[in-house]
């Protein structure tokens, strides 16, 4: 089989997975921010009109902040906007930078997957304890599901970028569709 055909096929698969993850991230982030804004405005209106806050408002916003934080980590990785310490890798020639970045992305993907595994075990333990949230009386484990979800998606993003760097000679990728010399504007969600 022709290596360029295999490389092209692998890149198509990576791009499709990346697009799917991008849609999931956009939906979760958009709805999380919208619900947070509506909740906050409703709480302010309740305080002004009725001199009393909504009893669940602060708790709901805490859960939504976890969602936005952990899913936002994945969105940053997908857009090549994550923090990089590149002082040493910038000294390497192009192919050395590409290989080193692929290794760094692979290690990052493994670490994030491991954190997701530990978070999942923590959630299972919380489920077994039967704890509920103070205001909404929701099972605590449900409110924590965003943590492993965001970590898994971020792990996939780094793994996809590692694959792109491993099979695409001649350019260093920060994300599946972002090279190190691309102008990266503010992320869009």
N, C-alpha and C positions, 0 to 999 in steps of 0.2 A: 504494500500500500504506500502511496506517495506521502512523504512526511508533510509536505505543504497542505495536502488534503486533510490529513489528520489534525494538523495545527488549526486549519480553518474551521473544521468541524468542532473542535474543542472550544475555540473562541466563540462560535455561535451558541454553544450550550452555555458557556459562561455568561454571555450577554443576555440570553433568555432568563436564566436564573436571576441575574442582576436586575433585569427589568421587573420581574415578579416581586423580588424583595423590595425594590423601589416603590412599587405600588402599595405594598403592605405598609411600608414605613410612612409614606405620604398620608395614607388613610388614618393610621393610628396617631400620627403627630397632629394632623389637621383636626381630627375630631377631639383629641385630647386637649388641644389649645382652645378650641371653640367651646367645649364644655366647661373648661376652667374659666374662660372669660364670662360666659353666661352665669355660671355659679357665683363668681365674684360680684358681678353686677347685681344679681338677684340678692345677694347678701347685703350689699350696700343699700339697695332700695328698701329692703326689709328693715335695716337699721334706721334709715331716714324716716320711712313712713310709719313704722310700728315700734320704733325704739327697742327692737330686739333682733338679734342676729339669727340666721338660719342655723339650727343646732348641728347640722351635718356639714356645713360649708367648708370649714377649715379641714376637716378630715378628708372630704372628697378631693379638695385641692392637693392635699399631701399625696394621695394615691395617684392623681393625675401628674404631679411633678415627677414621681417615680417613673411613670410611663414615658413622659417626654424625655427624661434624662437617659433612660436605658435604650429606648428606641432611637433617640437622637444620637447616641453613640454610633449606632449602626449607620444612620444617615450620614454622619460626618465621615465615617470610613468609606462609604460608597462614593462620596464626592471628593475623596482625597483631602479632607480638611482636618484630619486627626493630627495630633501633635507628633512631630518627628524630631529626633535628635540626630542630625545628619552631619555633624562636624567631621567625623572620621570617614563616613561613607562618601562625602563630597570630594575627598582627596583621591578616591579610587577612579580608575578609568571606567568608561561607560559599562562594559560587560561585568566588571567587578561590582559596580554599584547595583546593577540589575540583579546579579546573583545574591549579593548581600541583602538587598531589600526583599528578595523572595524568601530568604531564610528568616529574616526578621518578621515578615508577614506570616510565615508558617508558624513560628514560635508564638506570635501574638494570637493567631487563630486557636492554637492548642491551649494557651493560657485562658482565653475567654471561654472556650468550651469546658475547660476544667472548672472555672468559676460558675458556669451555668449548671454543671453537674452538682456542685456543692450547694448552690442556691436551690436546686430542685429537691435535694435531700432535706434542706432546711424547711422548705415548704411542706414536704411530706410529714416532717416532724410536727410542724404547726398544725397540720390537718389532724394528726393523731391526738394532739392536745385539746382540740376543740375550742381554741381561743376565738373570740369575736372582737370586732372593733367597738370602741366605746360608744360612739354616736349612732352609727348606722346599724350596728349589731350584725354586720356581715361576717362570715367566717374569715378570719385573718389571712388564711392561705390564699384566698381568692384575690385579695388586694396586693399580694406579692408576686402574682404570676408574671407581671411585666418584667421582673428582674431577669429570670432565666430566658424569657422570650427575647428581650433585647440583647442579652449576651450571646445567645445562639445566632441571632441574625447578624450581629457584629462579627462573630467568629466566621460565619459563612462569607461575609464580605471580605475579610482579610484572606481567607482561603482562596476565594475567587481571584483576588488580586495576585496572590502568590502564584497561582496557575498561569495567569496571564504573563507575569514576569518570567516564569520558567520556560514558557513556550514561544515568547515573542522576542527574538534577538533584535538589537538595534535601538531599543527604547526602554526607559525605566518608567514603570507605571506605579502611581500612587493609589490608584483605584482602577477597576477594570477598563474604564473609559477616560482616565485622566493620566497624562504623562507628567513627568517632573517639570517640564518646561511650559506646560499649559498655564494660561492665565485662569486662575480659579476665582470666580466672583463669589459674592455672598451666596450661600446655598439657597436653593429654592425647594420648598416642600409642598 
